[in-house]
């Protein structure tokens, strides 16, 4: 008779040796197995300790450069703004959005990132070129974990919106974007983790 941790195992009679498979889920750390064997000539009990340490996964840091590229197409018409008696017209435009961010760590608790966003569209009907918009945003951001018990994020940047000049004073600048609106921004954000 053979018992593993108190559970009897099937053994063929008159066997000189036995190989036993015991279904068992190893726990992290030490696992105790008690083997009890009884034969015609005597019995014996012995303890075995199996130590299980799972391999630790090395988490790779994300790359310092992240980016997004998005293409889009929009089809629209003027059905809501068409005057009575006039027919609706449709227009299509293509959009492109580029976004990039480069982050570098100063130490384990703080990091600085540089961010850029560029978005512009192009109408397929070139008579609507004056409706095309170019948006640019550049910013820098500073993050600090556990600054006086707070997670702090602060940054500053600039946004510029430009439209195409339909009738520029200089004919050489026809079809170029002109700066229409510019803004500077500053933000501060903090979070407190309780518990």
LINDA-V105175 format. One line per field, one symbol per residue. burial: + if it has 9 or more other ideal C-beta (glycine too) atoms within 8 Angstrom, else -. Layout:
BEGIN
burial: ???
END
This chain:
BEGIN
burial: -+++----+-+----------+--------+-+++++--------------+-------------+---------------+--------+++++++++++++------++++++++++++-+----++--++++++-++++++--+--++++++++++++++++--+----+---++------+----------
END
